[in-house]
Structure formats: C-alpha cells, structure tokens
C-alpha cells in the first residue's frame, strides 16, 4: 500500500532581478509546481540550466519561502508551520548538494561535521552523537578512524559520502539530492549511485533526485518530472516517460542525449531542438516552449497549458495532450 | 611496439611515445607517460578518460602549450614529417591556428572580453595570412554564418558576454577553422553546455570536419559523446593509453578490464533500474606515487601477480586494436 509522504501544491517563486527602474522586473523561477512523493519512492527531477530545479528543491525544503503554494510532510503543514514545528519537520527531510567539500565545515573534523545536525537539533549528548557519526561512517563506506580527519583530506567522492552520512544522521524520511553526483567522474559516480540505492533499500528512504543528466535520473528514479522554465511539463513513471515522452520538450531532451552505443546512435541521429531556451527574465507568452516546438498549435502562443492527466500516473502540460474540449479549442 | 595499423585515410599527425612531466626530475609527476596516437584525414579520434588521466595534457603537449615547470620530456610529434618538438616558439605560433585549430571547454575564458568577436576571428586570420583587415573581417562574418550564428554581420560587432554559452562555443569554432586547418583539437568542447545545445555543437563539429576533410582529436570524459562522434578511440588512465580501437570494437568487444569496467559504470538512459550498477571500487592512483606495474591493477578484479611486477605494453591484438594488459588474450568473465 502506498503512503503519500510529501505533498507539494502550487509552489511559485519569483526573484527580484538585478538592475533598476524598468529593468528591475521579477524573474519567475518556479511557477505553480505540484507533485507528491510516496514512501520508499524516488522522484527524479530533470531539466537544463535555469529551469528552476534547484530553486524548487530549496522551496520544498523550506529554505526559502514560496510566494504561493505549500508543502506538507506526512500530513503536517511545513511551509507556514510555527518555528518549533518547522524545526521538528526539518529533521524528516535533508539535502545533499553538488559540491560536498564546500558544504562541509573545513575547521571541523569529519565526525563533528556528520554529528552537527544532531547538536543543532539538541539530540543526545556528545558521546552519543559521536557514536551515531561513527556508525554512519561505516554505513557510507568509510572507516571509523576517518572521523578524526578533516574534509580537505578526502577526494570528491569521499566528501560526497561524508555529506550523505550527515544528511542521514537525523534519520530523515526524505533525502533531496541536488546534482549530488554531477561533479564526479564516471567510475566514482557509479560508486555513489550504488551507495544511494543501497541506503534506500536498507533504510526505506524516499528520494527527490535532481540532475541535468537524464541518464543518471533514469537509473535511480521510479518516476521522473521534467522541468522547463520554472514549470513541470511532464511527470510519469520513469520507464514510460523515457520510452514515450508526451511533451515535445521531454522528447527533444531525450533525443539530444548521445547513447553510448555506436551501433545505435551516431552524431547524425542526435535530435536537434530548435533555438535556445527562453530566458526566465523574459519568458514568452503562452507555453514557454512554443517557439522551439515543432508541433505548436495556435493556442500555444497565447495560453499557458495546464497540467493534464493523460493516463494512470502520467501528466503533461501540453495542448497536444489536453482534454478533448481543450483540443477542440486548439483546433479552432 | 607499434600503434594499430588502421587502414584508410592518410596521416595528418603522428605522435610517438609522448612523455610530459610536471615538477622536478625526481619527485615530479609524469602526467603523460608514453602516449602514441595517429590522426588521419577525415577521421575523428577520441581520447577518453576520467579526471587526471592525462588526456588534456596530451593535447597541450601536442600543441606545445605546456607551461614550465611542466615539460615534454620525450617523444615526437610529426606534422608532415616535421617534429614539432624541435620547432621554435615562433614556428609553433604559426602552426597553431593555421595548421591546428583548437577549441576548449570554456569559451568565455578563451575569448578576449574587450574585443568584438568579429575582430577576434579576423585577428586569427591576419596572424596567419597576408590579407587586408577588411577582407579578414568579411571572412569573419562569413565564418560566423557558417557556424550558425544568425544575423552574423551584426553579431560580429558584439562582445563575448552578449552571447550564450552555446553561441560562444560556435564563435570559438569559427575562430578555430578560420584558416582551414587540417587538424582540429577539441578539449571537452561541450562539457559546460546543456544537452540540447551540446547536440547542436557536436553536429556542427562533425559537419565541419567532414566538409574540410580534417582530422578531429576529440577529448572527452563522456562515453556517449565518444560513441556518437569517434571513428577511433584511445582510453587513457593515469597518464597511459590502456586500449586503442575503432569505435565499434571499443564499445562491443573491449578487451581491457578498465574499458570494460568503465562501460559498466555508465548510467545509460535505456538501462533497467533493476540491473545492478557495477562501480569500479577504489580511487585512481596518486601520480606522485604511482603503483608499480599496471596502474589500474589495484582496482582491477582480474589482476594477477604479473600485473604489479611489470608494466604491460600496448600490444596489437588485431588490426586496429591494441591493449595494454597481460590478460588481454584471455577470455575474462564478468566479475
């Protein structure tokens, strides 16, 4: 039986752009994003630079306040909870960033770094916290002795293991990985992905896995959400989405990825999307992708497509897959 | 030891036993340790490896761009029978740009922020050819059009910061091909770009290379890029070439345990989530203190005593296929 652990509803966030006067217009980083996360599930979040995926992660973790929308963890409101409730709920959701070394405190030993969230939450005494940190070091594939060393003594992959240990020390239900393996070499990346998958099995964790690399996202995710210019344009089971994307942008993204098999794909087979991504500073009217879309309808330039449920578990924000009524309207 | 005797295509550049050291003679790091490769006209050769494998240093060594305290200490780089290692700085300047075009990962640092992009491309032409400034500028505009910059005449007046990452890479490619070099060296040309932009830049590089019948040396860590672009592939690890093969053999019948393990590490878009991911355990060696024998031996599941006793030479095992592994001829099972 599935249990909805996290509900994200209608999250939006604008930032004030740099500049003055007329040029100081807001940038819509995230627009009306909704999704749920089931217990034990991994939701992959994929998109290119500037699509808003990292801002969305920060909104979900309540590290920045949304302009509208809300986040619920296990039925408890997280977004506008009181200070004490927020502190308690924060334990249930942790994040691992891309640059592990800079996310660790260089003046603290690895052991103290890992135990720091416990201290901040006022959990246990010093000895108990140290013991918890030691246990996690072994779980992430490091040695207990490594607790006494400093972050700069470790390689990129090892720092990512330390960051994962720190994210797990509060026994969260949900871990958000924000480009957590993007800076790593192929062989080290595979080690960390294996660790991430093993930990999920052992601890029953739920993940939100954010990356620009659809290959990596596909490897770890049950479901995938594709973002473009601040919106989720398609969400669905990973296999189905990769086999048959519904949204023209998801399709363009998939066809642009070179496959590591020269018998199946050479450079001439790479799909080329028209133009370049529109700027969030100056988004086009209608669907943000319409100027690059090869299948655009008249309505795409004027109206923003809502997210439509297409088949069980699959939704997309595209007029091509809208309800019959919307399609008729589009055809007129 | 000879390189693979690849049939077809005449030789544009022949590199033999290249060795490059950083730091002092004793205690320094040999970043490139005996690399040999042959670039042929009309073909793309990929140099693939992880960080620190020496692939970029190989390219810089070929172009004579190693800065002291780094130094190329051995080997030959033959361009039309001429060893570039004996060329003067002035001769190398004439060769770079005119005979060998270069494209790097980060186009913003490769471009001068204070000059319009039209004048930067014109500058390359003027440095190598006796043409007027007006003629060079006109050619710069034509080149920009050729690499897919819309409204080229107007864009030539813009500065690098006016361009997106993908457009800047097009500008850099225009500069690299301005004098129609026979060889293009591209070092991670699409690593900083989004995947939809990468697809377009790869296509552009491929089309230009075909059209100019040039040799392309493509340096990348991305096996997907290798599979779609390369004719021949060299796999580097800790400064050495471990395997050299045509692209189909490398992906479908790799012999070196490192190549095989690397292919097992890729998170392919079509892989089943339930298929086990097979990482390579351990870390690449510290080149200040490299392991004896084969440098991959400490991480290799097939390593035997011989592997740490001596360095396996790169040996030809079939036409166009060479491997540096003592166990290359054995049928090694999957671990």
Interface residues (C-beta under 8 A of the other chain):
Chain A: X48 X49 X155 X157 X185 X186 X187 X188 X189 X190 X191 X193 X194 X197 X212 X213 X214 X215 X216 X218 X219 X220 X221 X222 X238 X239 X242 X252 X253 X254 X255 X256 X257 X258 X259 X260 X261 X262 X263 X265 X266 X267 X268 X269 X270 X271 X272 X273 X276 X277
Chain B: X50 X51 X164 X166 X167 X194 X195 X196 X197 X198 X199 X200 X202 X203 X206 X221 X222 X223 X224 X225 X226 X227 X228 X229 X230 X247 X248 X251 X252 X261 X262 X263 X264 X265 X266 X267 X268 X269 X270 X271 X273 X277 X278 X279 X280 X281 X283 X284
